Amino acid sequence: MAKAANLTHIIEMLQLNYIKENKQATIDSLKRKYFKNAEETIETVLGIDQKRRETQAELDSTLARANALAKEIGGLMKAGKKEEAEAAKAETAELKVKSKALEEDLRLSESELYDIMVTIPNLPHVSVPEGRTPEENLNVFQAGEIPVLHEAALPHWELIKQYDIIDFDLGNKITGAGFPVYKGKGARIQRAMINFFLDEALAAGFMEIQPPILINKESGFGTGQLPDKEGQMYHSTVDDLYLIPTAEVPVTNIYRDVILSDNDLPIKNVAYTPCFRREAGSWGAHVRGLNRLHQFDKIEIVQIRKPEESYQALDEMVEHVKTLLEKLELPYRILRLCGGDMGFTSALTYDFEVYSAAQKRWLEVSSVSNFESYQANRLKLRYKVDGKTQLLHTLNGSALALPRILASILENFQTPEGIKIPKVLVPYCGFDMI
């Protein structure tokens, strides 16, 4: 991982001062996220920090004494006090050796502290429900009628074969499992959804960004994918670059090491990108067809807000995603994730799920999250207020991820005559039936 230049930056970045001042609250919050060995980890952090500060103090004292002696030696020599001057030189040499040893001890303490701090997740917001598993997430909203399908209705992985619109075998031939090829009307409906979602975001005041889909380690670290999700990302080892798992990463990193002014805020960006996830260890019927892919298309909305505005912005983003699903005429529900099911960097997350009528199950299609200052700490993303710099809050959400939306459209809109296209997409598709 790309390490911070010095410990002062690490403390600022990971809010070590907050941990020191709120030790028990930090431990309790980490336990709500089911962070392993929360108490032991925080005790270790504080112990290393105490040792680091003591070493720093001793180093400062040693260097100060060495500097004072260096100034005295010349005067002693001029005064003819050769014996005293030689003694001072000998002590200076000893202090030089001691200071080098202390500098190495300090470096090791900083490195040890850093390695632990980057494994500590964001703390959950007070409204996050207690719980460890997806079954304990809180259903906060549900809308839309669950469709009743005709007797011969099929799941989407059968429909795509019947209508020859997506070819998994061809994708497997070209690349491997989880990389489908979209054909004919299958490709056109993909493009239609991308354009529809982008147009809706632009109408809501977001500025479109077209970012790179390869990122460096610094970008992965800034938004928290590294080191936490390194095993789930595709890594080009020759160039030491990673394929993005979401547009959140490159878009948010536009503002890494940036100090914004009041006039720059709020920042509202939207980006369409292909996304890449290894999804190691995923198998079974629940990941069949479009339910889980290694490459998929997604539109991401990102906001950067002042801390006092971030939860209002989160509500606005939730409403935006609700509007998309309602225009697509898909039944959906919103879940507030419990502590144990939340992401590493999130303070509060809402998941959107649509109902897949042929599979008779809910499919996640969006996560909308507030990261508060966690990502901004790592990114050094700040703004000036009253002449002082403060950390901003970052938020993002899927608006929307295409595969499961398409799966639900294919299943929920199927008829004996074919698959109807949601009315809102017809102008984008140029056809109303598959």
Buried (B, 14 or more C-beta within 10 A) or exposed (E): EEEBEEBEEBBBBBBBEBBBEBBEEBBEBBEBBBBEEBBEBBEBBBEBBEBBEEBBEBBEEBBEBBEEBEEBBEEBBEEEBEEBBEBBBEBBEEBEEBBEEBBEBBEBBBEBBBEBBBEBBBBBBEEBBEBEEEEBBBEEEBEBEEBEBEEEBBBBBBBBBEBEBBBBEEBBEEEEEBBBBBBEBBEBBBEBBBBBBBEBBEEBEBEEBEBEBBBBBBBBBBBBBBBBBEEBBBBEEEEEBBBBBBBBBBBBBBBBEBBBEEEBBBBBBBBBBEBBBBBEEEEEEEEBBBBBBBBBBBBBBBBBBBBEBBBEBBEBBBEBBBBBBBBBBBBBBBBBBBBBBBBBBBBBBBBBBBBBBBBEEBBBBBBBBBBBBBBBBBBBBBBEEEEEEBBBBBBBBBBBBBBBBBBBBBBBBBEEEBBBBBEBBBEBBEEEEB
